[in-house]
Amino acid sequence: MSKIDVEVSDELEFEDGDCAVVIKNDGSIGKVIIPKMDKSMLNSGGYRALLDVLDVLQPGAKERFIKYNEKEAKGSIH
């Protein structure tokens, strides 16, 4: 398993291409923060990992996320 760095901070620092999942106090997914969805993002390992994490946190979220992004792009992008 990969090492996970934990940092407590008052500010967030994102690099280009980073993704984040905001988890509410009750354990539900609050927000998913992602860069613009383009072909390079869709083909990235980070995007695929994000989909897997979403599905672990909320079963079925991966499929709903894909359908939402296809709707926003006006057609299949996966």
PDB file of N, CA, C and O in Angstrom:
ATOM      1  N   MET A   1       0.836  -1.172   0.000  1.00  0.00           N
ATOM      2  CA  MET A   1       0.000   0.000   0.000  1.00  0.00           C
ATOM      3  C   MET A   1       0.884   1.239   0.000  1.00  0.00           C
ATOM      4  O   MET A   1       1.937   1.249   0.637  1.00  0.00           O
ATOM      5  N   SER A   2       0.468   2.274  -0.702  1.00  0.00           N
ATOM      6  CA  SER A   2       1.228   3.510  -0.791  1.00  0.00           C
ATOM      7  C   SER A   2       1.184   4.282   0.515  1.00  0.00           C
ATOM      8  O   SER A   2       0.224   4.187   1.280  1.00  0.00           O
ATOM      9  N   LYS A   3       2.233   5.041   0.755  1.00  0.00           N
ATOM     10  CA  LYS A   3       2.299   5.902   1.931  1.00  0.00           C
ATOM     11  C   LYS A   3       1.344   7.073   1.755  1.00  0.00           C
ATOM     12  O   LYS A   3       1.228   7.632   0.664  1.00  0.00           O
ATOM     13  N   ILE A   4       0.663   7.439   2.830  1.00  0.00           N
ATOM     14  CA  ILE A   4      -0.247   8.576   2.800  1.00  0.00           C
ATOM     15  C   ILE A   4       0.302   9.633   3.738  1.00  0.00           C
ATOM     16  O   ILE A   4       0.500   9.370   4.924  1.00  0.00           O
ATOM     17  N   ASP A   5       0.550  10.826   3.217  1.00  0.00           N
ATOM     18  CA  ASP A   5       1.011  11.933   4.042  1.00  0.00           C
ATOM     19  C   ASP A   5      -0.190  12.636   4.648  1.00  0.00           C
ATOM     20  O   ASP A   5      -1.129  13.002   3.941  1.00  0.00           O
ATOM     21  N   VAL A   6      -0.154  12.824   5.961  1.00  0.00           N
ATOM     22  CA  VAL A   6      -1.224  13.523   6.655  1.00  0.00           C
ATOM     23  C   VAL A   6      -0.658  14.841   7.151  1.00  0.00           C
ATOM     24  O   VAL A   6       0.399  14.881   7.782  1.00  0.00           O
ATOM     25  N   GLU A   7      -1.371  15.914   6.859  1.00  0.00           N
ATOM     26  CA  GLU A   7      -0.927  17.238   7.275  1.00  0.00           C
ATOM     27  C   GLU A   7      -2.133  18.009   7.781  1.00  0.00           C
ATOM     28  O   GLU A   7      -3.175  18.042   7.127  1.00  0.00           O
ATOM     29  N   VAL A   8      -1.994  18.622   8.935  1.00  0.00           N
ATOM     30  CA  VAL A   8      -3.036  19.479   9.473  1.00  0.00           C
ATOM     31  C   VAL A   8      -2.648  20.911   9.118  1.00  0.00           C
ATOM     32  O   VAL A   8      -1.554  21.366   9.449  1.00  0.00           O
ATOM     33  N   SER A   9      -3.561  21.621   8.435  1.00  0.00           N
ATOM     34  CA  SER A   9      -3.229  22.955   7.955  1.00  0.00           C
ATOM     35  C   SER A   9      -4.490  23.799   7.870  1.00  0.00           C
ATOM     36  O   SER A   9      -5.599  23.277   7.759  1.00  0.00           O
ATOM     37  N   ASP A  10      -4.303  25.102   7.924  1.00  0.00           N
ATOM     38  CA  ASP A  10      -5.415  26.034   7.765  1.00  0.00           C
ATOM     39  C   ASP A  10      -5.646  26.396   6.302  1.00  0.00           C
ATOM     40  O   ASP A  10      -6.612  27.091   5.988  1.00  0.00           O
ATOM     41  N   GLU A  11      -4.790  25.944   5.417  1.00  0.00           N
ATOM     42  CA  GLU A  11      -4.946  26.252   4.002  1.00  0.00           C
ATOM     43  C   GLU A  11      -4.703  25.001   3.167  1.00  0.00           C
ATOM     44  O   GLU A  11      -4.015  24.075   3.596  1.00  0.00           O
ATOM     45  N   LEU A  12      -5.272  24.989   1.983  1.00  0.00           N
ATOM     46  CA  LEU A  12      -5.107  23.863   1.072  1.00  0.00           C
ATOM     47  C   LEU A  12      -4.164  24.259  -0.053  1.00  0.00           C
ATOM     48  O   LEU A  12      -4.241  25.369  -0.579  1.00  0.00           O
ATOM     49  N   GLU A  13      -3.291  23.361  -0.411  1.00  0.00           N
ATOM     50  CA  GLU A  13      -2.397  23.583  -1.537  1.00  0.00           C
ATOM     51  C   GLU A  13      -2.642  22.478  -2.549  1.00  0.00           C
ATOM     52  O   GLU A  13      -2.420  21.303  -2.257  1.00  0.00           O
ATOM     53  N   PHE A  14      -3.099  22.849  -3.731  1.00  0.00           N
ATOM     54  CA  PHE A  14      -3.354  21.886  -4.793  1.00  0.00           C
ATOM     55  C   PHE A  14      -2.380  22.108  -5.923  1.00  0.00           C
ATOM     56  O   PHE A  14      -2.048  23.242  -6.268  1.00  0.00           O
ATOM     57  N   GLU A  15      -1.931  21.018  -6.490  1.00  0.00           N
ATOM     58  CA  GLU A  15      -1.126  21.073  -7.697  1.00  0.00           C
ATOM     59  C   GLU A  15      -2.030  20.771  -8.877  1.00  0.00           C
ATOM     60  O   GLU A  15      -3.087  20.162  -8.712  1.00  0.00           O
ATOM     61  N   ASP A  16      -1.624  21.190 -10.063  1.00  0.00           N
ATOM     62  CA  ASP A  16      -2.410  20.954 -11.266  1.00  0.00           C
ATOM     63  C   ASP A  16      -2.708  19.464 -11.404  1.00  0.00           C
ATOM     64  O   ASP A  16      -1.795  18.640 -11.367  1.00  0.00           O
ATOM     65  N   GLY A  17      -3.976  19.119 -11.562  1.00  0.00           N
ATOM     66  CA  GLY A  17      -4.382  17.732 -11.737  1.00  0.00           C
ATOM     67  C   GLY A  17      -4.796  17.027 -10.456  1.00  0.00           C
ATOM     68  O   GLY A  17      -5.278  15.895 -10.509  1.00  0.00           O
ATOM     69  N   ASP A  18      -4.619  17.676  -9.292  1.00  0.00           N
ATOM     70  CA  ASP A  18      -5.009  17.056  -8.022  1.00  0.00           C
ATOM     71  C   ASP A  18      -6.521  16.916  -7.918  1.00  0.00           C
ATOM     72  O   ASP A  18      -7.269  17.706  -8.493  1.00  0.00           O
ATOM     73  N   CYS A  19      -6.962  15.901  -7.177  1.00  0.00           N
ATOM     74  CA  CYS A  19      -8.369  15.663  -6.885  1.00  0.00           C
ATOM     75  C   CYS A  19      -8.537  15.591  -5.369  1.00  0.00           C
ATOM     76  O   CYS A  19      -7.603  15.239  -4.648  1.00  0.00           O
ATOM     77  N   ALA A  20      -9.724  15.925  -4.899  1.00  0.00           N
ATOM     78  CA  ALA A  20      -9.993  15.834  -3.460  1.00  0.00           C
ATOM     79  C   ALA A  20     -11.438  15.411  -3.252  1.00  0.00           C
ATOM     80  O   ALA A  20     -12.322  15.729  -4.047  1.00  0.00           O
ATOM     81  N   VAL A  21     -11.653  14.687  -2.160  1.00  0.00           N
ATOM     82  CA  VAL A  21     -13.000  14.286  -1.763  1.00  0.00           C
ATOM     83  C   VAL A  21     -13.231  14.862  -0.372  1.00  0.00           C
ATOM     84  O   VAL A  21     -12.455  14.608   0.549  1.00  0.00           O
ATOM     85  N   VAL A  22     -14.298  15.638  -0.225  1.00  0.00           N
ATOM     86  CA  VAL A  22     -14.665  16.207   1.070  1.00  0.00           C
ATOM     87  C   VAL A  22     -15.680  15.268   1.700  1.00  0.00           C
ATOM     88  O   VAL A  22     -16.734  14.997   1.126  1.00  0.00           O
ATOM     89  N   ILE A  23     -15.351  14.775   2.882  1.00  0.00           N
ATOM     90  CA  ILE A  23     -16.217  13.835   3.579  1.00  0.00           C
ATOM     91  C   ILE A  23     -16.853  14.569   4.757  1.00  0.00           C
ATOM     92  O   ILE A  23     -16.152  15.164   5.577  1.00  0.00           O
ATOM     93  N   LYS A  24     -18.177  14.525   4.837  1.00  0.00           N
ATOM     94  CA  LYS A  24     -18.918  15.189   5.900  1.00  0.00           C
ATOM     95  C   LYS A  24     -18.776  14.447   7.221  1.00  0.00           C
ATOM     96  O   LYS A  24     -18.311  13.308   7.256  1.00  0.00           O
ATOM     97  N   ASN A  25     -19.178  15.099   8.306  1.00  0.00           N
ATOM     98  CA  ASN A  25     -19.114  14.487   9.639  1.00  0.00           C
ATOM     99  C   ASN A  25     -19.865  13.166   9.712  1.00  0.00           C
ATOM    100  O   ASN A  25     -19.464  12.265  10.449  1.00  0.00           O
ATOM    101  N   ASP A  26     -20.954  13.040   8.952  1.00  0.00           N
ATOM    102  CA  ASP A  26     -21.750  11.805   8.999  1.00  0.00           C
ATOM    103  C   ASP A  26     -21.185  10.699   8.106  1.00  0.00           C
ATOM    104  O   ASP A  26     -21.764   9.616   8.020  1.00  0.00           O
ATOM    105  N   GLY A  27     -20.058  10.966   7.441  1.00  0.00           N
ATOM    106  CA  GLY A  27     -19.413   9.968   6.601  1.00  0.00           C
ATOM    107  C   GLY A  27     -19.814  10.009   5.140  1.00  0.00           C
ATOM    108  O   GLY A  27     -19.240   9.287   4.326  1.00  0.00           O
ATOM    109  N   SER A  28     -20.784  10.836   4.789  1.00  0.00           N
ATOM    110  CA  SER A  28     -21.200  10.931   3.385  1.00  0.00           C
ATOM    111  C   SER A  28     -20.243  11.835   2.611  1.00  0.00           C
ATOM    112  O   SER A  28     -19.489  12.613   3.196  1.00  0.00           O
ATOM    113  N   ILE A  29     -20.290  11.718   1.295  1.00  0.00           N
ATOM    114  CA  ILE A  29     -19.453  12.541   0.431  1.00  0.00           C
ATOM    115  C   ILE A  29     -20.087  13.921   0.322  1.00  0.00           C
ATOM    116  O   ILE A  29     -21.245  14.057  -0.073  1.00  0.00           O
ATOM    117  N   GLY A  30     -19.311  14.945   0.679  1.00  0.00           N
ATOM    118  CA  GLY A  30     -19.801  16.315   0.602  1.00  0.00           C
ATOM    119  C   GLY A  30     -19.558  16.922  -0.768  1.00  0.00           C
ATOM    120  O   GLY A  30     -20.488  17.381  -1.430  1.00  0.00           O
ATOM    121  N   LYS A  31     -18.301  16.919  -1.186  1.00  0.00           N
ATOM    122  CA  LYS A  31     -17.920  17.482  -2.481  1.00  0.00           C
ATOM    123  C   LYS A  31     -16.811  16.640  -3.084  1.00  0.00           C
ATOM    124  O   LYS A  31     -16.049  15.990  -2.369  1.00  0.00           O
ATOM    125  N   VAL A  32     -16.731  16.660  -4.402  1.00  0.00           N
ATOM    126  CA  VAL A  32     -15.617  16.060  -5.122  1.00  0.00           C
ATOM    127  C   VAL A  32     -14.986  17.197  -5.923  1.00  0.00           C
ATOM    128  O   VAL A  32     -15.642  17.805  -6.770  1.00  0.00           O
ATOM    129  N   ILE A  33     -13.722  17.479  -5.656  1.00  0.00           N
ATOM    130  CA  ILE A  33     -13.023  18.577  -6.309  1.00  0.00           C
ATOM    131  C   ILE A  33     -12.078  17.972  -7.342  1.00  0.00           C
ATOM    132  O   ILE A  33     -11.175  17.205  -7.008  1.00  0.00           O
ATOM    133  N   ILE A  34     -12.306  18.334  -8.603  1.00  0.00           N
ATOM    134  CA  ILE A  34     -11.496  17.781  -9.692  1.00  0.00           C
ATOM    135  C   ILE A  34     -11.146  18.891 -10.677  1.00  0.00           C
ATOM    136  O   ILE A  34     -11.840  19.905 -10.756  1.00  0.00           O
ATOM    137  N   PRO A  35     -10.060  18.691 -11.430  1.00  0.00           N
ATOM    138  CA  PRO A  35      -9.753  19.654 -12.487  1.00  0.00           C
ATOM    139  C   PRO A  35     -10.732  19.475 -13.648  1.00  0.00           C
ATOM    140  O   PRO A  35     -11.567  18.571 -13.633  1.00  0.00           O
ATOM    141  N   LYS A  36     -10.623  20.330 -14.635  1.00  0.00           N
ATOM    142  CA  LYS A  36     -11.471  20.242 -15.819  1.00  0.00           C
ATOM    143  C   LYS A  36     -11.370  18.844 -16.424  1.00  0.00           C
ATOM    144  O   LYS A  36     -10.277  18.297 -16.574  1.00  0.00           O
ATOM    145  N   MET A  37     -12.524  18.276 -16.767  1.00  0.00           N
ATOM    146  CA  MET A  37     -12.557  16.928 -17.327  1.00  0.00           C
ATOM    147  C   MET A  37     -12.234  16.983 -18.823  1.00  0.00           C
ATOM    148  O   MET A  37     -13.059  17.393 -19.640  1.00  0.00           O
ATOM    149  N   ASP A  38     -11.028  16.565 -19.155  1.00  0.00           N
ATOM    150  CA  ASP A  38     -10.639  16.451 -20.552  1.00  0.00           C
ATOM    151  C   ASP A  38     -10.052  15.058 -20.776  1.00  0.00           C
ATOM    152  O   ASP A  38      -9.978  14.260 -19.842  1.00  0.00           O
ATOM    153  N   LYS A  39      -9.642  14.766 -21.991  1.00  0.00           N
ATOM    154  CA  LYS A  39      -9.154  13.417 -22.312  1.00  0.00           C
ATOM    155  C   LYS A  39      -7.957  13.013 -21.453  1.00  0.00           C
ATOM    156  O   LYS A  39      -7.864  11.863 -21.025  1.00  0.00           O
ATOM    157  N   SER A  40      -7.044  13.946 -21.197  1.00  0.00           N
ATOM    158  CA  SER A  40      -5.871  13.576 -20.406  1.00  0.00           C
ATOM    159  C   SER A  40      -6.273  13.246 -18.970  1.00  0.00           C
ATOM    160  O   SER A  40      -5.696  12.349 -18.356  1.00  0.00           O
ATOM    161  N   MET A  41      -7.254  13.965 -18.433  1.00  0.00           N
ATOM    162  CA  MET A  41      -7.734  13.678 -17.074  1.00  0.00           C
ATOM    163  C   MET A  41      -8.432  12.322 -17.036  1.00  0.00           C
ATOM    164  O   MET A  41      -8.212  11.535 -16.116  1.00  0.00           O
ATOM    165  N   LEU A  42      -9.268  12.048 -18.029  1.00  0.00           N
ATOM    166  CA  LEU A  42     -10.015  10.790 -18.073  1.00  0.00           C
ATOM    167  C   LEU A  42      -9.106   9.572 -18.190  1.00  0.00           C
ATOM    168  O   LEU A  42      -9.461   8.485 -17.734  1.00  0.00           O
ATOM    169  N   ASN A  43      -7.946   9.746 -18.791  1.00  0.00           N
ATOM    170  CA  ASN A  43      -7.013   8.640 -18.983  1.00  0.00           C
ATOM    171  C   ASN A  43      -5.971   8.542 -17.879  1.00  0.00           C
ATOM    172  O   ASN A  43      -5.076   7.700 -17.946  1.00  0.00           O
ATOM    173  N   SER A  44      -6.077   9.389 -16.869  1.00  0.00           N
ATOM    174  CA  SER A  44      -5.059   9.409 -15.816  1.00  0.00           C
ATOM    175  C   SER A  44      -5.342   8.354 -14.742  1.00  0.00           C
ATOM    176  O   SER A  44      -6.488   7.981 -14.490  1.00  0.00           O
ATOM    177  N   GLY A  45      -4.277   7.898 -14.133  1.00  0.00           N
ATOM    178  CA  GLY A  45      -4.391   6.958 -13.024  1.00  0.00           C
ATOM    179  C   GLY A  45      -5.069   7.605 -11.825  1.00  0.00           C
ATOM    180  O   GLY A  45      -5.773   6.937 -11.067  1.00  0.00           O
ATOM    181  N   GLY A  46      -4.858   8.900 -11.656  1.00  0.00           N
ATOM    182  CA  GLY A  46      -5.475   9.614 -10.546  1.00  0.00           C
ATOM    183  C   GLY A  46      -6.992   9.637 -10.650  1.00  0.00           C
ATOM    184  O   GLY A  46      -7.687   9.494  -9.645  1.00  0.00           O
ATOM    185  N   TYR A  47      -7.508   9.815 -11.860  1.00  0.00           N
ATOM    186  CA  TYR A  47      -8.960   9.831 -12.065  1.00  0.00           C
ATOM    187  C   TYR A  47      -9.554   8.456 -11.776  1.00  0.00           C
ATOM    188  O   TYR A  47     -10.597   8.346 -11.132  1.00  0.00           O
ATOM    189  N   ARG A  48      -8.888   7.414 -12.252  1.00  0.00           N
ATOM    190  CA  ARG A  48      -9.377   6.046 -12.004  1.00  0.00           C
ATOM    191  C   ARG A  48      -9.358   5.734 -10.510  1.00  0.00           C
ATOM    192  O   ARG A  48     -10.279   5.100  -9.994  1.00  0.00           O
ATOM    193  N   ALA A  49      -8.304   6.180  -9.813  1.00  0.00           N
ATOM    194  CA  ALA A  49      -8.226   5.973  -8.366  1.00  0.00           C
ATOM    195  C   ALA A  49      -9.338   6.748  -7.656  1.00  0.00           C
ATOM    196  O   ALA A  49      -9.927   6.251  -6.696  1.00  0.00           O
ATOM    197  N   LEU A  50      -9.621   7.955  -8.123  1.00  0.00           N
ATOM    198  CA  LEU A  50     -10.702   8.754  -7.543  1.00  0.00           C
ATOM    199  C   LEU A  50     -12.026   8.011  -7.663  1.00  0.00           C
ATOM    200  O   LEU A  50     -12.798   7.968  -6.705  1.00  0.00           O
ATOM    201  N   LEU A  51     -12.299   7.428  -8.823  1.00  0.00           N
ATOM    202  CA  LEU A  51     -13.539   6.680  -9.013  1.00  0.00           C
ATOM    203  C   LEU A  51     -13.620   5.491  -8.056  1.00  0.00           C
ATOM    204  O   LEU A  51     -14.682   5.199  -7.506  1.00  0.00           O
ATOM    205  N   ASP A  52     -12.494   4.812  -7.864  1.00  0.00           N
ATOM    206  CA  ASP A  52     -12.467   3.674  -6.934  1.00  0.00           C
ATOM    207  C   ASP A  52     -12.732   4.131  -5.496  1.00  0.00           C
ATOM    208  O   ASP A  52     -13.475   3.479  -4.762  1.00  0.00           O
ATOM    209  N   VAL A  53     -12.127   5.247  -5.098  1.00  0.00           N
ATOM    210  CA  VAL A  53     -12.335   5.778  -3.741  1.00  0.00           C
ATOM    211  C   VAL A  53     -13.799   6.171  -3.542  1.00  0.00           C
ATOM    212  O   VAL A  53     -14.388   5.874  -2.503  1.00  0.00           O
ATOM    213  N   LEU A  54     -14.379   6.834  -4.531  1.00  0.00           N
ATOM    214  CA  LEU A  54     -15.786   7.227  -4.427  1.00  0.00           C
ATOM    215  C   LEU A  54     -16.682   6.012  -4.238  1.00  0.00           C
ATOM    216  O   LEU A  54     -17.627   6.044  -3.450  1.00  0.00           O
ATOM    217  N   ASP A  55     -16.381   4.942  -4.963  1.00  0.00           N
ATOM    218  CA  ASP A  55     -17.212   3.743  -4.874  1.00  0.00           C
ATOM    219  C   ASP A  55     -17.053   3.030  -3.532  1.00  0.00           C
ATOM    220  O   ASP A  55     -17.999   2.412  -3.043  1.00  0.00           O
ATOM    221  N   VAL A  56     -15.869   3.112  -2.939  1.00  0.00           N
ATOM    222  CA  VAL A  56     -15.669   2.529  -1.605  1.00  0.00           C
ATOM    223  C   VAL A  56     -16.452   3.338  -0.567  1.00  0.00           C
ATOM    224  O   VAL A  56     -17.110   2.771   0.306  1.00  0.00           O
ATOM    225  N   LEU A  57     -16.372   4.661  -0.671  1.00  0.00           N
ATOM    226  CA  LEU A  57     -17.045   5.526   0.298  1.00  0.00           C
ATOM    227  C   LEU A  57     -18.561   5.469   0.167  1.00  0.00           C
ATOM    228  O   LEU A  57     -19.287   5.522   1.160  1.00  0.00           O
ATOM    229  N   GLN A  58     -19.024   5.360  -1.070  1.00  0.00           N
ATOM    230  CA  GLN A  58     -20.465   5.359  -1.315  1.00  0.00           C
ATOM    231  C   GLN A  58     -20.738   4.432  -2.502  1.00  0.00           C
ATOM    232  O   GLN A  58     -20.662   4.865  -3.652  1.00  0.00           O
ATOM    233  N   PRO A  59     -21.056   3.158  -2.232  1.00  0.00           N
ATOM    234  CA  PRO A  59     -21.276   2.203  -3.322  1.00  0.00           C
ATOM    235  C   PRO A  59     -22.266   2.747  -4.372  1.00  0.00           C
ATOM    236  O   PRO A  59     -23.333   3.266  -4.044  1.00  0.00           O
ATOM    237  N   GLY A  60     -21.869   2.608  -5.630  1.00  0.00           N
ATOM    238  CA  GLY A  60     -22.676   3.118  -6.734  1.00  0.00           C
ATOM    239  C   GLY A  60     -22.281   4.514  -7.171  1.00  0.00           C
ATOM    240  O   GLY A  60     -22.726   4.976  -8.222  1.00  0.00           O
ATOM    241  N   ALA A  61     -21.453   5.202  -6.387  1.00  0.00           N
ATOM    242  CA  ALA A  61     -21.062   6.580  -6.705  1.00  0.00           C
ATOM    243  C   ALA A  61     -20.221   6.641  -7.980  1.00  0.00           C
ATOM    244  O   ALA A  61     -20.322   7.602  -8.742  1.00  0.00           O
ATOM    245  N   LYS A  62     -19.398   5.626  -8.214  1.00  0.00           N
ATOM    246  CA  LYS A  62     -18.553   5.604  -9.405  1.00  0.00           C
ATOM    247  C   LYS A  62     -19.410   5.691 -10.670  1.00  0.00           C
ATOM    248  O   LYS A  62     -19.138   6.494 -11.563  1.00  0.00           O
ATOM    249  N   GLU A  63     -20.430   4.866 -10.732  1.00  0.00           N
ATOM    250  CA  GLU A  63     -21.301   4.847 -11.911  1.00  0.00           C
ATOM    251  C   GLU A  63     -22.073   6.163 -12.054  1.00  0.00           C
ATOM    252  O   GLU A  63     -22.218   6.685 -13.160  1.00  0.00           O
ATOM    253  N   ARG A  64     -22.562   6.691 -10.937  1.00  0.00           N
ATOM    254  CA  ARG A  64     -23.284   7.975 -10.974  1.00  0.00           C
ATOM    255  C   ARG A  64     -22.357   9.106 -11.404  1.00  0.00           C
ATOM    256  O   ARG A  64     -22.773   9.999 -12.142  1.00  0.00           O
ATOM    257  N   PHE A  65     -21.110   9.076 -10.953  1.00  0.00           N
ATOM    258  CA  PHE A  65     -20.132  10.099 -11.311  1.00  0.00           C
ATOM    259  C   PHE A  65     -19.843  10.054 -12.812  1.00  0.00           C
ATOM    260  O   PHE A  65     -19.780  11.094 -13.467  1.00  0.00           O
ATOM    261  N   ILE A  66     -19.670   8.852 -13.352  1.00  0.00           N
ATOM    262  CA  ILE A  66     -19.418   8.697 -14.789  1.00  0.00           C
ATOM    263  C   ILE A  66     -20.608   9.209 -15.591  1.00  0.00           C
ATOM    264  O   ILE A  66     -20.431   9.943 -16.563  1.00  0.00           O
ATOM    265  N   LYS A  67     -21.818   8.828 -15.193  1.00  0.00           N
ATOM    266  CA  LYS A  67     -23.020   9.278 -15.907  1.00  0.00           C
ATOM    267  C   LYS A  67     -23.163  10.791 -15.849  1.00  0.00           C
ATOM    268  O   LYS A  67     -23.538  11.412 -16.844  1.00  0.00           O
ATOM    269  N   TYR A  68     -22.873  11.391 -14.708  1.00  0.00           N
ATOM    270  CA  TYR A  68     -22.957  12.849 -14.578  1.00  0.00           C
ATOM    271  C   TYR A  68     -21.983  13.524 -15.540  1.00  0.00           C
ATOM    272  O   TYR A  68     -22.354  14.474 -16.230  1.00  0.00           O
ATOM    273  N   ASN A  69     -20.738  13.042 -15.593  1.00  0.00           N
ATOM    274  CA  ASN A  69     -19.743  13.649 -16.469  1.00  0.00           C
ATOM    275  C   ASN A  69     -20.067  13.439 -17.938  1.00  0.00           C
ATOM    276  O   ASN A  69     -19.768  14.303 -18.763  1.00  0.00           O
ATOM    277  N   GLU A  70     -20.676  12.302 -18.283  1.00  0.00           N
ATOM    278  CA  GLU A  70     -21.100  12.082 -19.671  1.00  0.00           C
ATOM    279  C   GLU A  70     -22.210  13.053 -20.042  1.00  0.00           C
ATOM    280  O   GLU A  70     -22.227  13.581 -21.154  1.00  0.00           O
ATOM    281  N   LYS A  71     -23.143  13.295 -19.116  1.00  0.00           N
ATOM    282  CA  LYS A  71     -24.231  14.237 -19.352  1.00  0.00           C
ATOM    283  C   LYS A  71     -23.689  15.654 -19.562  1.00  0.00           C
ATOM    284  O   LYS A  71     -24.130  16.373 -20.458  1.00  0.00           O
ATOM    285  N   GLU A  72     -22.719  16.042 -18.716  1.00  0.00           N
ATOM    286  CA  GLU A  72     -22.120  17.370 -18.832  1.00  0.00           C
ATOM    287  C   GLU A  72     -21.351  17.537 -20.142  1.00  0.00           C
ATOM    288  O   GLU A  72     -21.307  18.634 -20.699  1.00  0.00           O
ATOM    289  N   ALA A  73     -20.748  16.458 -20.635  1.00  0.00           N
ATOM    290  CA  ALA A  73     -19.973  16.508 -21.875  1.00  0.00           C
ATOM    291  C   ALA A  73     -20.853  16.255 -23.093  1.00  0.00           C
ATOM    292  O   ALA A  73     -20.364  16.285 -24.222  1.00  0.00           O
ATOM    293  N   LYS A  74     -22.143  16.006 -22.883  1.00  0.00           N
ATOM    294  CA  LYS A  74     -23.097  15.758 -23.974  1.00  0.00           C
ATOM    295  C   LYS A  74     -22.730  14.524 -24.779  1.00  0.00           C
ATOM    296  O   LYS A  74     -22.728  14.554 -26.010  1.00  0.00           O
ATOM    297  N   GLY A  75     -22.417  13.431 -24.076  1.00  0.00           N
ATOM    298  CA  GLY A  75     -22.115  12.174 -24.750  1.00  0.00           C
ATOM    299  C   GLY A  75     -21.102  11.366 -23.968  1.00  0.00           C
ATOM    300  O   GLY A  75     -20.589  11.819 -22.945  1.00  0.00           O
ATOM    301  N   SER A  76     -20.819  10.182 -24.444  1.00  0.00           N
ATOM    302  CA  SER A  76     -19.917   9.283 -23.734  1.00  0.00           C
ATOM    303  C   SER A  76     -18.476   9.803 -23.810  1.00  0.00           C
ATOM    304  O   SER A  76     -17.972  10.139 -24.882  1.00  0.00           O
ATOM    305  N   ILE A  77     -17.834   9.858 -22.645  1.00  0.00           N
ATOM    306  CA  ILE A  77     -16.438  10.283 -22.602  1.00  0.00           C
ATOM    307  C   ILE A  77     -15.565   9.216 -21.973  1.00  0.00           C
ATOM    308  O   ILE A  77     -14.352   9.402 -21.872  1.00  0.00           O
ATOM    309  N   HIS A  78     -16.144   8.104 -21.547  1.00  0.00           N
ATOM    310  CA  HIS A  78     -15.368   7.037 -20.902  1.00  0.00           C
ATOM    311  C   HIS A  78     -15.147   5.899 -21.859  1.00  0.00           C
ATOM    312  O   HIS A  78     -14.514   4.906 -21.501  1.00  0.00           O
TER     313      HIS A  78
END
